[in-house]
């Protein structure tokens, strides 16, 4: 139970958790299925509206439980159809959630932490510092709130068909809560998304990645961004703890077995840093034997960043090297840039416990 609330938030439980909760209060396990359907399929957060529950049970639930959702602070719309919500979680912290509509799908980018404990140098989220992990309810609540917001747009019939754990934070550093939230996403009595439509994006927390294979088979995206340890140490400091060789061994293991899919590798294109044909050739050698797809991401600028985006001819040359080697490669179209909703631009509002933001100001010669 959240220490700041007297009531249990039912959004914090997947099916197994709900069954245990109802058993604890003397109810049958099938109540879990009823609650899942009411909350996620019908979008109901008021126990009085859950009409197939007895009045006595509804009254009991009102005393001890609630459906506590993130609060929308702002909602922004991009010219390209992308939407971004700033969601308040507590008195000092908010996260951002983004919906990206495409012809064949609608993808929601969901946050897993307030800020990020990693310090990837090209990512705006990383510059905000870190406060805490999100609860299961705060993670799945983003999907609930986005669904409700989109239902209130009568002229827009687009639906959320895919979810990526690719918003603020490193999902594998919030392992249990993220797995529970993904369980709800894929539960037939909740959102019913297939494992092919739920993707976890990680910078490469190797022990947690190995653990993930034991409990889930969602799609995997790995933020690679460099073809050698020296450069990746600079761009993705986590690499110093889990170097590329160790990470790729874990990726091979995750992709092995029946029903596993290609792993998508994410690669941000930074002008003069990691975008040469030689870097591409190193990638080809690196990924040999791994069932891989490559997403090339044009760098999206943010204040105080020292990086520039590679130009289109450079990106195309890089892509061609990979394609000729048989690696399926896509250059991601930048979406939502006009509302700072593009990849690497999410910031939210973070009460930084790491003092990272203060250190940066002092190093720049400013005052806190």
URUR-V85807 format. One record per residue. N is the residue number from 1. PSI is psi in whole degrees, -180 to 180 (999 if undefined). D_CENTER is the distance of its C-alpha to the mean C-alpha in Angstrom with 1 decimal. Layout:
BEGIN
N PSI D_CENTER
N PSI D_CENTER
END
This chain:
BEGIN
1 139 23.6
2 127 22.2
3 -23 25.1
4 -1 25.1
5 145 25.7
6 -24 28.5
7 152 27.0
8 132 24.5
9 113 21.3
10 -18 21.2
11 -16 17.4
12 -6 17.1
13 133 18.7
14 -171 17.9
15 -48 21.2
16 -40 22.6
17 -39 22.1
18 -41 23.6
19 -41 26.5
20 -40 27.2
21 -47 27.1
22 -35 29.6
23 -39 31.8
24 -30 32.0
25 15 33.3
26 25 35.7
27 161 34.1
28 151 33.7
29 -27 30.4
30 -16 30.4
31 -29 29.5
32 -44 25.9
33 -43 25.9
34 -45 27.5
35 -43 25.0
36 -47 22.0
37 -45 23.7
38 -47 24.7
39 -48 21.4
40 -38 19.0
41 -36 21.5
42 -8 23.9
43 33 21.7
44 129 24.3
45 9 23.8
46 118 27.6
47 -32 29.4
48 -24 32.6
49 -6 31.2
50 79 30.5
51 -14 33.9
52 6 34.1
53 143 33.8
54 155 37.1
55 -36 38.0
56 -41 38.5
57 -40 34.9
58 -42 33.5
59 -40 35.5
60 -45 34.5
61 -38 30.8
62 -27 31.4
63 -35 32.9
64 -11 30.3
65 168 27.0
66 165 24.8
67 94 21.8
68 119 20.3
69 154 17.7
70 153 16.0
71 129 18.5
72 122 18.1
73 -50 19.6
74 154 19.5
75 124 18.5
76 148 18.9
77 132 19.8
78 157 19.9
79 -24 23.0
80 7 21.1
81 -9 19.7
82 143 16.2
83 146 15.5
84 132 13.8
85 134 14.1
86 120 14.7
87 123 14.6
88 131 16.9
89 -34 16.3
90 -167 19.6
91 -24 22.5
92 -1 21.0
93 141 17.2
94 155 14.9
95 166 11.3
96 144 10.4
97 138 8.8
98 136 9.9
99 128 11.7
100 109 13.2
101 137 16.4
102 172 18.1
103 -40 21.4
104 1 20.2
105 166 16.8
106 117 14.7
107 130 10.9
108 125 8.6
109 117 5.5
110 137 4.2
111 151 4.6
112 -14 5.9
113 159 9.0
114 107 11.6
115 -154 12.0
116 136 11.5
117 -16 14.2
118 162 14.2
119 49 16.5
120 128 15.6
121 -17 18.5
122 9 17.2
123 128 14.1
124 -39 14.8
125 -41 12.2
126 -25 14.0
127 -10 17.2
128 -10 16.6
129 -163 17.0
130 141 15.5
131 -58 16.5
132 169 15.0
133 150 12.4
134 149 11.3
135 166 13.4
136 -43 12.7
137 -36 14.3
138 -28 12.2
139 -56 8.9
140 -26 10.9
141 -28 13.0
142 -40 10.6
143 -41 11.2
144 -49 14.8
145 -41 15.4
146 -42 14.1
147 -47 16.3
148 -44 19.2
149 -39 19.0
150 -30 19.3
151 -26 22.1
152 8 24.0
153 88 24.2
154 -27 27.2
155 -9 27.5
156 108 24.0
157 18 23.6
158 145 20.2
159 159 17.9
160 114 14.3
161 -20 14.8
162 147 11.4
163 135 7.8
164 130 5.0
165 78 2.0
166 21 2.8
167 -137 4.1
168 135 6.6
169 166 7.2
170 108 7.7
171 -36 6.5
172 -10 10.0
173 1 11.8
174 53 11.0
175 -58 12.0
176 -44 14.1
177 -38 12.2
178 -44 9.0
179 -43 11.7
180 -42 13.6
181 -40 11.0
182 -34 10.5
183 -42 14.3
184 -42 14.7
185 -37 12.8
186 -5 15.2
187 130 18.2
188 -25 21.0
189 3 22.1
190 -107 18.8
191 -21 16.6
192 27 18.0
193 143 15.3
194 160 16.4
195 -21 14.7
196 -16 14.9
197 6 12.8
198 122 9.8
199 133 8.0
200 127 6.4
201 129 6.4
202 150 8.7
203 -7 11.6
204 52 13.9
205 91 14.6
206 -49 17.3
207 -40 18.7
208 -33 15.5
209 -41 14.8
210 -37 18.4
211 -36 17.9
212 -39 15.0
213 -28 17.6
214 -21 19.9
215 -9 17.9
216 159 15.6
217 40 15.8
218 165 12.6
219 151 12.1
220 133 11.2
221 133 10.3
222 125 11.9
223 97 12.2
224 -66 16.0
225 -5 17.5
226 149 21.0
227 3 23.5
228 159 25.3
229 -38 24.8
230 -47 26.8
231 -40 24.6
232 -32 21.2
233 -36 22.5
234 -42 22.8
235 -40 19.5
236 87 17.3
237 -23 19.4
238 -23 17.7
239 -26 19.8
240 -27 22.8
241 -40 21.9
242 85 20.6
243 169 22.4
244 -45 21.8
245 -44 24.3
246 -41 22.9
247 -45 19.3
248 -31 20.8
249 -40 22.9
250 -36 19.9
251 -43 18.4
252 -42 21.8
253 -43 21.9
254 -37 18.6
255 -11 19.8
256 156 23.2
257 166 24.6
258 135 25.2
259 3 22.6
260 154 20.2
261 172 18.8
262 148 18.6
263 135 15.9
264 125 14.4
265 131 14.9
266 138 13.6
267 106 16.5
268 134 16.8
269 110 20.4
270 122 22.3
271 120 25.9
272 5 28.4
273 -54 25.9
274 22 24.3
275 17 25.5
276 159 29.0
277 -33 30.3
278 -40 31.0
279 -41 27.3
280 -42 26.6
281 -36 29.5
282 -39 28.1
283 -42 24.8
284 -47 26.9
285 -40 28.7
286 -41 25.6
287 5 23.9
288 129 27.2
289 -5 27.0
290 129 23.3
291 94 22.2
292 149 20.0
293 151 18.8
294 128 18.2
295 115 16.1
296 126 18.0
297 110 16.2
298 130 18.9
299 133 18.3
300 115 17.6
301 156 19.9
302 160 19.6
303 144 22.5
304 5 23.9
305 141 22.4
306 -2 25.0
307 156 23.5
308 156 24.4
309 139 23.0
310 147 25.1
311 166 27.4
312 -44 27.2
313 -37 30.1
314 -44 28.6
315 -42 25.3
316 -41 27.4
317 -42 29.6
318 -48 26.7
319 -43 25.4
320 -37 28.9
321 -44 29.4
322 -44 26.4
323 -42 27.4
324 -25 31.0
325 2 29.9
326 10 28.3
327 118 24.6
328 122 23.0
329 131 21.5
330 135 20.0
331 116 19.8
332 135 16.9
333 128 18.3
334 127 17.2
335 143 16.2
336 20 16.4
337 -31 18.0
338 -12 20.7
339 21 18.4
340 44 16.3
341 6 13.2
342 167 13.2
343 129 11.0
344 -1 11.6
345 -7 13.3
346 135 11.2
347 -44 13.4
348 -151 13.8
349 117 16.6
350 123 16.7
351 97 19.7
352 112 19.6
353 -14 21.1
354 -12 21.1
355 19 23.6
356 -43 21.9
357 -38 22.5
358 -42 26.1
359 -41 26.8
360 -40 25.7
361 -44 28.1
362 -39 30.9
363 -28 30.6
364 0 30.9
365 14 34.0
366 -171 32.9
367 151 33.3
368 999 30.8
END
